């Protein structure tokens, strides 16, 4: 059995010298190296920005969506959307574990797991697309994937349906990062509050800001606005187009009495929302871009252009214990769990 690099560099085809995520193409043959895990894949949870882009390109046609997805994997060896640069995650069963695999979490063959690393770096083979669930960005397939030794994952809990676990774990980093960033008394703005990651962030923002804080949710449509309101976690819910920076700024200014946000969390799946987040935030505040539709060039130059001194944080999908933190939200908050069950199971 061939010896592999812990970070999967042995799978990179082009350009040589890169890691699997930034590489254009990787080897998706399913003969494992000595430190890899072979996974029989059941479901792909496509990143929201990526699925939205693919669905728009396909005109909503499921056969065309399947064609685009299989084309990406055939060309690149992974589901790494060339337009959005993002991937997603998967659920499957550990079929074979290399003898020198030393993962961060115990795993045995036969365990059902969700990968917590992006499909944009995961060697993937799609044999058949069985079902596309456009409303929840999930695609059931027959196929296989490779988990590198450095790859993080979660063994699926027994107390959640599979689709619920996948929906929560797909955005686990957002809520866990929110828990780290928000302090008692903070004014917190969550853009995309009615979506999957936004709802989890509402819980952590309210929990951490406390009774002296203020949680403001922003949603683009009435349905998502009502969903955010139904959680009982928002002090105020605003309906606004996240790409309209001046409108977002004006509404946040009014809601905060001119103080603006101490922390702004961007959870949307559309482009051109960088300045909305910046202008909603006070000087010295924090903007956390969880959205994979973010242009960090636009964010950096945009902040410079409007003279805003804010700390901007890249939406790292991983932080310590993020899977446990996010799954525990479902246990702590029965209202949120019911919303997730209605949406994703």
N, C-alpha and C positions, 0 to 999 in steps of 0.2 A: 504494500500500500504506500502511495506516495506521501511525502511529508509536506504539510501545508503551513503557510504563514498564519499566525493568529488573526491578522486583520484581513486575510483573504486576498492579499496581493498576488498570490499564485494564480488567481482566476482572471486577472486583468489581461485582456487581449490588446486593447488600444485605448489611449496612448500608454505605452509601457512606462513604468515608473510611478503611476498614479495609484491611489487606493480605489477600491471598487466603486464607491459612490460617485466621485467626479469622473471616473473613466467613462468613455463613450460606450465601450463594448466589453462584456465579460464572458467567460466560459460558463455555459449553463449545462454542460454535460453532467449527468447525475451519478457518475462513479465518484464516491467520496474520497477525499484525502484523509490522512490519519487523524486530523483534528477537526473534522466537520461532522455535522448532523444532517442526515437525509430526512426530509419531511414529506409525507404524503399530504398534499394540500387539499383542503375542502372549500375554503372561502377566502377570497381576496377582498379586503376592505380598502377601496381605492381612496387616496387622499382627496378631500372635498374639492380643492382647487383643480386637481387633475381630472376628476370625474366630470366636474362641471364643464371643463374645456372640451373633453372628449365627447360628451353628450351634445354640446353645441356644434362641434365639428360634424357629428353624425346626424344632426338635425333631429335628434331624439330617437332615431331608428335603432332598434336593439341589434339587428344583424350587423349594421355598420359599426356600432359600438364594439361588438365582438371582433370585427375585422380590424379595427384600429388597435385594440388591446393586443391581439395576437401578433399584429404587425410590429408593435413596439418591442415585444418580447423576442420575436424572431430576429429583429435587427440588432437589438442591444444585449440580449441574454438576460434581461431583467425588465421589470415594469417601471421604466424611468421615463416619464413623459417628457419629450424633448421641448415642449412648449412651456410647461410650468416648472420643469426641473424636479418635480416631486413624484412620490410613489404611492405609499400606503403601507399596509401590513397584511398578515395572513393568519389563518387558523389551520392547523393540521395535526398530524400524529407523527411522533418521532419514530421513523421506520428503521433507522440504523444509526448507531453512534460510533464514530471513529475511536480506536483504542487509545489515542493520545489527546482526545478532547477534554479540556479542563474548563468548563463553563463556570460562570459566576453563581449559577443556581443549579441545584441537583436535578438531574433528568435521567429517565430510563426509557428504554424502548417501549413503545406502547402508550406513553404519556401523550395526552392531548394538550397542545400549547398554542399560545398566540405569540408571534414574534413581535418584539418591541423595537426592532430596527426597520428602517425603511425598505420597501420593495425596490427603491432606486439603487440599492447596493446588493440585493439578494438574488443570487442565481436562481432563475425560475424557468420551468418548462410547463407550458399549457398544452395539455393533450385535447381537452374539450371544454368549452364553455357551456355549462348546463343551464344556468339561470342568471339573469341580470335583474337586480332589484334597484331600479333607478331612484326610488324614493329614499333609499338609505345608503347608496353608493357601494353596495356589496354585490359580488359576483361569485356564484358557485361554480367551481371547476373540478375537473379531473386533471391532476398535474403533480409535479414535485418541485421542491425547492431545497436550497442548501443554507444552513445556518453556520456561520463561521464561529470559531472558538471565542472571539471577542463579542459575539452577538448576544444581546440581551433578549429575554423572553419571559413569559409568565405561564406557568402550568395553570390550565383553566380551573377556576373554582367550581365546587359542586353545587353551590347555592344560587347560581345564575344560569339562565338559558345561554346557549352559545352566542346567539346574535347580540344579546345584551352585553356580554363580556367583550365581544369584539368592538362594539360601538364605543364602550367606555375606554378600553385599552388603546384604541386608535388615537385618542386625544389625551392620554393620561398625563403627558407632560404639562399641559396647559394649567390644569387645576393645581398640580404640585408646585409649579413655579409661582402661581398666584399666592399660594400659601406662604411661600418664602418672601414674596415682595410686599405684601400688604401688612400694614401695621395698625394698631388700635387708633381710631380717630381719622383714618385716611378717607379721603374722597376718592372713590374708585369708579372709573368709567369702563364699561365692557362693551366694545363694539362687536356686534354679532351675538348679542345676549340670548337670542332665541334658538341658536344652533347648538350642535352637540357639545363642542368645547366651551361655548359661552355659558351654557347652563351649568356645567360643572364649575366653571370659574365663579359664577354667581354665588354658589354655595360657599366656596372657600373665601371669597371676598367678604361676604356678610359675616362669616364666622370670625375672620381675622380683624376686620375693621370695627366690629362690635357696635354697641348702641350709640357710641359717640361718632361713628363714621357715617358715610353716605355712599350707597351703592346705586349707580345710575346705569341702567341697561339701554342700549341703543339697538333698534331692530329696523329692518327696511320695509317690512310689510305688516299689515294688521295681524295676520295669523301668528307670525313669530313674535310680535309685540305682546299679544295676548298670552302666548306660551310663557314668555319671560315674566309677565305679570302674575300668572297662575302659580308660580313658584313661591310667591310671598317673600322673595329674597331681595327685591328691588325697592328702594325708597322712591325711585322715579324711573319710569320707562319712557323713552323718547322714540318717536318714529322719524327716521332720517335716512337718507341715502349716504352710505359711508364714504362714497366717492366725492361728495359735495362738502369740501372742507369748511367753507365759510358757514354753511347751514349747521353743520355739526358743532362748530365752535360757538355759534350764537346760542344754540339750544343748551349746550353744556354751561355756558356763561350764565344764562338765566337760571338754570337749575341749581347752580352752586353759588349764586349771589356774587358772581364775578371772581370767585376764588380759583376756579378751574380744578382739574383733577390732580391729585397727588400721584396716582397710578392709573395709567390707561392700558387696558389689555385689548389687543386687536385680534379677533377670532374669525374674521370674515374670509370668504373664499373667492373674492373678486379683486382685481388689480386697482391701483390708483387710490388707495385709502391711506397712504402714508402720512400725508399732510393733515388729514382729519384727526389722526391720532396725536400728532404733534401739537396742533393748535388747540386741542381739547385739554392739553396738559399745562400745568403751571411751570414757570421757570424753576429749574431745580427738581422737577418731577421725573417720573420714570415712565417710559413707554415700552411695553413688552409686545413684540410682534410675533404672535404664535402663527399667524397666517402664512402659508407657503406661497401665497400670491404676492407677498411683499417684495418690492425692489429695494434692496438696502442702499443702492446708489441713490434712488429717489428720496429715501428717508434721510440719508446723510446730507445730501445737497439741499433738500427741502428745508430741513431744520436750519441750515446755514442761511438759506435765502430769506427766511422769515425772522431770523434773529432769535431763535428759541434755544435756550440752554437747557436741554433735557438729556437724560441718560437713556439711550436706546439699547434694548437688549434683543439679541437674535433669539428667535423662537426655538431654542434647543428642545427637542422632543424628549430628552431624557433628563431627569434629576433623580437623586437617590430616593428609592422607595416610591417612585411615582405610580407604579401599578397598584400597590397596596393602598396608597392614599386615595386614588381615584375610585377603585372598587369599593372602598370603605364608605365613600360618599353615598353609594347606593344603599348601603346598610344603615347609614345615619339618617338619611332623608327619604322617607317613604313617598313624599310628594314627587320628588325628582325621579325616584325609581319608577313610579307609575307613568310619568311622562315618557321616560326612556323605554319602558315596556310597550307602551302604546305605539311609539315610533319605530322601534327596532326589533320587536319580536312578533 
